[in-house]
Amino acid sequence: MLFQNTLEFAQKLDAEDELSRYRDAFHFPQSNGKDVIYFTGNSLGLQPKRTQEYIDAVMTNWKELAVEGHFHSKKPWWDYHERLAGPLAKIVGAKEKEISVMNTLTANLHFLMVSFYRPTKKRFKIICEEKAFPSDQYMLQSQVSFHGLNPKEAIVEVKKRDGEHFWRTEDVVAKINDVGDELALVLIGGVNYYNGQVFDMETITKAGKNVGAFVGWDLAHAAGNVELKLHDWDVDFAAWCSYKYMNSGPGNAAGLFVHEQHLDDDAIPRFEGWWGTKKETRFLMKPEFESTNSADSWQVSNPSVLSLAPYLAALTLFDEVGMPKLIKKRNSIVAYLEFVLQEVDKETNSSFEIITPKGRGCQLSVLLHGEGKSLFNYLTKNGVIADWREPNVIRLAPAPFYCSYEDMYSFGQILKKGVLGQL
Ligand SMILES: *Cc1c(COP(=O)(O)O)cnc(C)c1O
């Protein structure tokens, strides 16, 4: 499509957008008396208006039923988490029994590592991307140390090439083949948090499994953003948080995936708790753990229902719309944002560099040359909520559920004023 950098054109795109009515399903923070232009749905998604009702229902049930709420709430608490598996299975391309919801992302990765990082004398290495999200780095290092190994030897980082801002799939595959039968695990962020790159998860998973390793994905920036086919890709395990593209609220319950091929393996090492045992016999308080032969067997504790409720509320929105429509709008609004950036770049003679490679989801990472931080501060003052990363990168993620094309146009106008004001 040929884009135009005008208000009329942006408004025409909004009028033709079948998702535009969902903007009104979310609460927007206000700045200078207007909705902000929100580019940080990759960090904390906006609050859906329907979330309050889901939380209130739990509070009311607790008030009125107390312990009886476990079984007699309208949505009983004892199996509340099971309601999230259906919608999530569609989002990540899984079977329902491959999904569970519990804890938070880093905690779940630790639990999954118990099952899927079982180093032996020969096979003990982990491949990840260089400069992975810090929490993932700490998680991997501490897991390796826990097994009495040296993180410097066991963790192998795939580097970007000199002068490039992205990882090449062939370099990841080459590293996998190189480490070969010493490789215990590949664990990479499916969408990189910094440059917005979408890894070729299918190819990398195949390569890892070919050399006999387990392959897992951290989907913090991928779930609810890009197309995923975890089951068909033969991924061993995955985990994601729910508060970024999935709008569940700060720190709320997180999702995990374990491939069907591992679900009947009762010998798989796992840290267990009473919520992972068969629910029919859970309250008989038997001494033996009985696997559910589903990802729910990774459940440990009685989950926080107050944290599941907002996730369920947000998932009803995903279920209504479906990933294909979200992805279609995402592609189009990100393309329009890129166009607007290029127009402003030309008009102001700046040199913005989009470092997000072509395989991309919702996020554009823009490398600024010159006084990036003061420009960023100008944007914030003028109602643009974006994200600043050292040394000079602004991350912009126009979440397709609630961002409009007019937002992209208005952002361009603010950006232009900000750049010209600096000259
Ligand atoms: C956001 C994010 C996290 C956050 O982990 P929590 O346990 O939810 O605090 C971890 N890893 C990646 C790659 C992320 O993007």
The ligand as an SDF file (V2000), in Angstrom:
LIG
                    3D

 15 15  0  0  0  0  0  0  0  0999 V2000
   10.0490   -9.2910   30.4320 C   0  0  0  0  0  0  0  0  0  0  0  0
   10.9880  -10.4070   30.3800 C   0  0  0  0  0  0  0  0  0  0  0  0
   11.2620  -11.1650   31.5280 C   0  0  0  0  0  0  0  0  0  0  0  0
   10.6330  -10.8150   32.8390 C   0  0  0  0  0  0  0  0  0  0  0  0
   10.6260  -11.8590   33.7370 O   0  0  0  0  0  0  0  0  0  0  0  0
    9.6830  -11.8850   35.0040 P   0  0  0  0  0  0  0  0  0  0  0  0
   10.0300  -13.1400   35.6630 O   0  0  0  0  0  0  0  0  0  0  0  0
    8.2760  -11.7890   34.5080 O   0  0  0  0  0  0  0  0  0  0  0  0
    9.9960  -10.6870   35.8510 O   0  0  0  0  0  0  0  0  0  0  0  0
   12.1310  -12.2240   31.4090 C   0  0  0  0  0  0  0  0  0  0  0  0
   12.7140  -12.5280   30.2260 N   0  0  0  0  0  0  0  0  0  0  0  0
   12.4580  -11.8040   29.1090 C   0  0  0  0  0  0  0  0  0  0  0  0
   13.1100  -12.1810   27.8130 C   0  0  0  0  0  0  0  0  0  0  0  0
   11.6120  -10.7160   29.1650 C   0  0  0  0  0  0  0  0  0  0  0  0
   11.3970   -9.9890   28.0780 O   0  0  0  0  0  0  0  0  0  0  0  0
  1  2  1  0
  2  3  1  0
  2 14  2  0
  3  4  1  0
  3 10  2  0
  4  5  1  0
  5  6  1  0
  6  7  2  0
  6  8  1  0
  6  9  1  0
 10 11  1  0
 11 12  2  0
 12 13  1  0
 12 14  1  0
 14 15  1  0
M  END
$$$$
